[in-house]
Each structure stands twice: as C-alpha cells, then as structure tokens.
Amino acid sequence: MRLALLGDHPDGLAVARALAASGRHALAVYSGPASALDVLARDGLTPQRIGDLEETLADPAVEAVIVAGPRSKRAAQLRRALQSEHHVLCVHPVDPSADLGYEAAMLQSDAHRVLLPLMPEALHPGLRRFAELAGQKPTDARLLECERWSTEECLFDLAEVDHKPGVPGWDVLRLLGGEIAEVTAMTQTEELVAGEPLTLAGRFVRGGLWRMTLLPQQAQPLWRCGLITRWGRAELLFPQGWPGPARLTYTDELGQPHTEEWPDANPWLALVEAFDAALDDWRTRRRAIQPGAQEKTCLTEAMPRLGWLDAIRALELDDAVRRSAERRRAYSLDFLEATEEASFKGAMTLVGCSLLWLSLLLLIMSMWMPNLGWLILPIFGIFLVMQLLRWAVPEKQESGVRNQESEIGSPNKNVHE
C-alpha cells in the first residue's frame, strides 16, 4: 500500500519507517518541512515531496495517509484525509477538544475507511499479558497503579499557545481496567503546567480503583504498572522507561511466584500489525457495513483491538482532567446509549414539553379570547397519539454503542465535590 506522510511529528516519522520496513507498504509522498527528508533518508526512504495538501491527497496512487502535522493543522489534515476517502493513521492527540474526535468518527462512518490513532503503548505484549491477569477475575481487583518517570515532559502538547495539554496512558488504563467512571486530578496549581508532577485517581465502571502518577524531569526514566488484588500483587516494570525491556512479576492464587520478561523492541511494529489487521477486516466486511454505522472497535472489548473510539475516550478524559485541576472537583463520566429507543424518548420528551407549555399559554390567553380554550383538548390529543408511535420503534436485542457525542463535564453530568 502506498502512503502519504503529512507533517514531521516524531510519531508520524516513526510509524512511517515501521510501515516501510514491513515490506507491505511504501512511503510515496511527503508533505511537510524539508528537514524531515534527511531523517527519512537515513532509513533509505526517499518519498516525493509535495508542498500542497490538496495535491497530495489528490494523488490517485496514495491509498493511506499518516496525519502528523503540528496540532494547529492536524485537525484540518485529518478532516481532508477522511473526506478524500483514504485510510488514515493520526498522531494523538488530534485536538484538545473531543469534538473533532466525534466529527472524525462520523466522517469515517461515511467514508468506510480505516482510522487509527498512533497509540502504541497498549499494544505491547507485556501489557497484553498483564491485561489477561487483570481480566481473569476482575471482581478481585482492588487497585491499579501506574507510575511514569520521564527525563523530559510527560504531557502532550505543552508548548501550544492555548495550553490544553493531554495526558498519556489512557489506552493502558482502559485496557487493564475497562471504562473509567470517575477522574480526580491533583496538581500544585489549578492547571497542568510543565515540569510539575501530576497525580490522577478514580474508579472504573466495572469496579476497582486506579491511580496514575506522572513525574517529569527525573534523573532516569521508569514506568511501572501494579495491580493489587485479593490474592496478591502483580507488577509490570519498564526499568528503562518506554520503550524498553519489561519484566512482569506476579503471585498466583496458590502463592507461587512467577516472572515473565520481554526484550527491548520497536513499539511501532505492533501498531503496524494492528493497522494491517484493521485493513484485512475492512476488506472482508466493507460490503456489509451499513451506511452511517460507526466503528465500535476499542481496547475495552472482550477481544481488545485499537480503534478510533480509544482516541475519543482519551480526549474526553483529558478534558475531564483539565476541568478537575481547575475546579478542584471529581468528575464522573456518563457514557449514554445511542439507540433508536433512546433517541425516540429524547425527541418525545422535547415535543411533549413543548405541547404542555403551549397548552398552558393557550389557557392563559383564553381569559381574553375564550375560543382559544377549545384548542387545548386537540393538543392533548396529539400528545397522546404521539405516544402510540413508541410501538413503531423496534427494540434492540443488544446494547447500543456508547454515545460518542456526550461531553465530559457538561451541566448534565454528575459532578461531585
């Protein structure tokens, strides 16, 4: 498959090299600063450089696009790449707000193309093995801890003018514990700033607590994930930070200690495999995809696979963290069901309230114009007839998909002091 690279973000350059090294893909076009050409040339990649975005996307030979521009241009690049009906790999985070994530999901449902975020951490075999241990008896899990040391900064996009940084590691937390129900941020100031430690805590939807600590500007990198259960403790350690060699130690229910190790490896190779698997799945089922159907693949499924929904959840959680740090509150996340039944109930509630208010208005006006009072009974009749339309909405046997358009921290969310 022939690829186009838009921008020179380090993650975009890394995945472009990994895709080309697989032998199944070729980097044909590059659109971005000329300095990145020297970086690509070290790996023997010599793509044609095209300065204009539209000309790059109009190339009939390009089948997939890597969106790796600066954050100020990333959203526009992603939008145009999907509108051009290309498969897309996009640097995370695509935008500070989850609104662009929702929009991209809808564009993907119209274009019927593969859309994946560049989030390789949860694809590590050690973390997959750790997730198996955590999922054996989820009711036994008491506390999930993640501690990350970095010699640089831990947050995403700290240098941006609008100062809305993102938090890494949401994909790992959701892989290990499932959907997150509540978030609390503890910072020294009322915002996320460079060089300062950050502690996050909360609970999962399926039960259990979690805590994540980010420590920037440390003397050496380190990454540790620990799971405390009823029968013992399991710990996955990256002593040299991410990426690097990993060691998993745990004690089983019989009290026997176990140790498993993984050597240092290129983390982007796993993302290439995930992209190829998504392409194979797209080729086999694209004819059966219904118009407007949104992709539900994510890391919290029974068979975890990376999908765009993971990027959306990360953007929602980033927003909740920024609000929690600013307002010193814990934020509960509600994932509403987007089904025909739920949509019907919402529409009927809105129409019913409108008719009731109209009846009250007619009742008041009938004091001066008595004939208007006769309109109240037909309005109530219309309202009762509309309730019969409920039987025209078929009931779904399986639960609907999570509503990707629910906003975190909006007034209708549960907020606890």
DANORJO-V756693 format. One record per run of one state. SS is the DSSP state (H for helix, E for strand, L for the rest). FROM is the first residue (numbers start at 1). TO is the last residue. If there is no record, write none. Layout:
# DANORJO-V756693
ss=SS from=FROM to=TO
ss=SS from=FROM to=TO
This chain:
# DANORJO-V756693
ss=L from=1 to=1
ss=E from=2 to=6
ss=L from=7 to=9
ss=H from=10 to=21
ss=L from=22 to=25
ss=E from=26 to=31
ss=L from=32 to=34
ss=H from=35 to=41
ss=L from=42 to=47
ss=E from=48 to=49
ss=L from=50 to=52
ss=H from=53 to=57
ss=L from=58 to=63
ss=E from=64 to=67
ss=L from=68 to=70
ss=H from=71 to=83
ss=L from=84 to=86
ss=E from=87 to=91
ss=L from=92 to=98
ss=H from=99 to=111
ss=L from=112 to=114
ss=E from=115 to=118
ss=L from=119 to=120
ss=H from=121 to=123
ss=L from=124 to=124
ss=H from=125 to=136
ss=L from=137 to=137
ss=H from=138 to=140
ss=E from=141 to=149
ss=L from=150 to=155
ss=E from=156 to=156
ss=L from=157 to=165
ss=E from=166 to=166
ss=L from=167 to=169
ss=H from=170 to=177
ss=L from=178 to=179
ss=E from=180 to=186
ss=L from=187 to=197
ss=E from=198 to=204
ss=L from=205 to=208
ss=E from=209 to=215
ss=L from=216 to=221
ss=E from=222 to=229
ss=L from=230 to=232
ss=E from=233 to=238
ss=L from=239 to=245
ss=E from=246 to=251
ss=L from=252 to=256
ss=E from=257 to=262
ss=L from=263 to=267
ss=H from=268 to=288
ss=L from=289 to=307
ss=H from=308 to=327
ss=L from=328 to=329
ss=E from=330 to=332
ss=L from=333 to=336
ss=E from=337 to=337
ss=L from=338 to=339
ss=H from=340 to=365
ss=L from=366 to=369
ss=H from=370 to=392
ss=L from=393 to=401
ss=E from=402 to=402
ss=L from=403 to=414
ss=E from=415 to=416
ss=L from=417 to=417
